[in-house]
Amino acid sequence: MLIFDSQSMFKEIAGPVVYFLLLLWLIRSSYFFKSNMLSKQLLVFVFSLKTFSAILFGYLFKEGLINGRDTFLYFKDGNVIYDTLKSNPLIYLKLAIGANDFTPVPKSLLPYTDAMNYWFDNSNYFVVRLNAIIRLFSFGIYNVHAVIFAFLSFIGAYNLYLFFEDKVVSKRMLKFILFGIPSIIFWTSGVHKEAIVIFSLGVILRSVDSILNLRNTKTNMVFAFLGLIILGYTRIYLLAFLLPLIAAIIIYSRFDLKQSSFKMFTACIVVFVLLAFVVDIYVPEFSVINEFLVRRATFLNAHGNMSFPVESFPHNISALMILLWEAITNPFIRPLPNDCNKFLSYLASFETYTLLMLLFALLVASDKRALITNPYAIFSIFFGLSTLFLIGLIVNNSGAIVRYRSVAIPFILIGLCMGKNKNSSQISG
């Protein structure tokens, strides 16, 4: 038994180390990770930081220092799917890449779907699918999954940098936002949806940019399409926010409508909102509104350590105004100091107000006229703010807000860096 434990412990340590070193080698040797503005040393450091964060992410959840268990449920459900390979590989394929969230469940699948937690949740089950595929070569070691999720997140952040690189005044500030803000690094690196969201956003935006610049058009169309599918499965509301903004960017690129940026984005958003209502009526299984209501009800009915009271469903104008005010302010100011009950939550609160000061400083320093006529600035700020607003409508838990906004905050900060900055001569790098 002692020998078995020693072998198991060695595997638990050696597995993640081997995969980490292999991916480091890939970063250092692959032409894909070649950038004039990003040294290999910086890329190695960023991936190492993300890997450390992903492993720490799992440890903190395991020890109960952060509340929640989704990351281990994804891993567990992936193992349930993997175990079907021993008896019937066809069932593995059905569970890993086939349809889910349907009834009645076939008898051949029922023992496995009953043993899983997310069969009836498309968004969460997509992460389970990824874990089931990674399980083919992970030896059942959670931290190997963590290393691979960190690598996917790293690819996404790297692609986002390449997308924004020629659109911002300060390359140094862009590096800091994507690679240096602790909550963004931490929450987007672990075995969770945020890592996949960052990956898909990076792939989509860089691919679209390459298409607009006529670089490897067919290949990038495939990557853009795959990125959109992944984002849709992971966070459908982010896809709903992204599509009209990408449409506006494409219109600008093709028709060069530089003088009416804000109006064009507003028009695209209105058209897509109307389309969303039509889809909601005629194709209810793709209902964004229903997804919103389900997610909000889930949070309102759950009571975590950092949950706070919010307006439920408004029945008059006064209640509606309170709800809207909470939706606007909570994603920016939570966690408040009195929401906190652990050292880590106090750190999150401190960083929240540090980011607020940074946001305010960038806002003051920005040329507002340049921002509202810059399509990429509008794209970034609209995407970030709409995401934060929806988080404010849905989420009543400070810990969850910190995790969810880790995707939105970079876009707002980067958007504010895009206009002609009053102090650009001092901060550009």
PyMOL commands that set and color helices and strands:
alter all, ss='L'
color gray80, all
select helices_A, chain A and resi 2-29+31-33+40-62+70-86+89-97+110-115+122-138+142-164+171-179+182-187+193-212+217-234+236-255+258-282+284-286+288-301+317-333+337-339+343-365+368-372+375-394+398-416+424-427
alter helices_A, ss='H'
color red, helices_A
deselect
rebuild
show_as cartoon
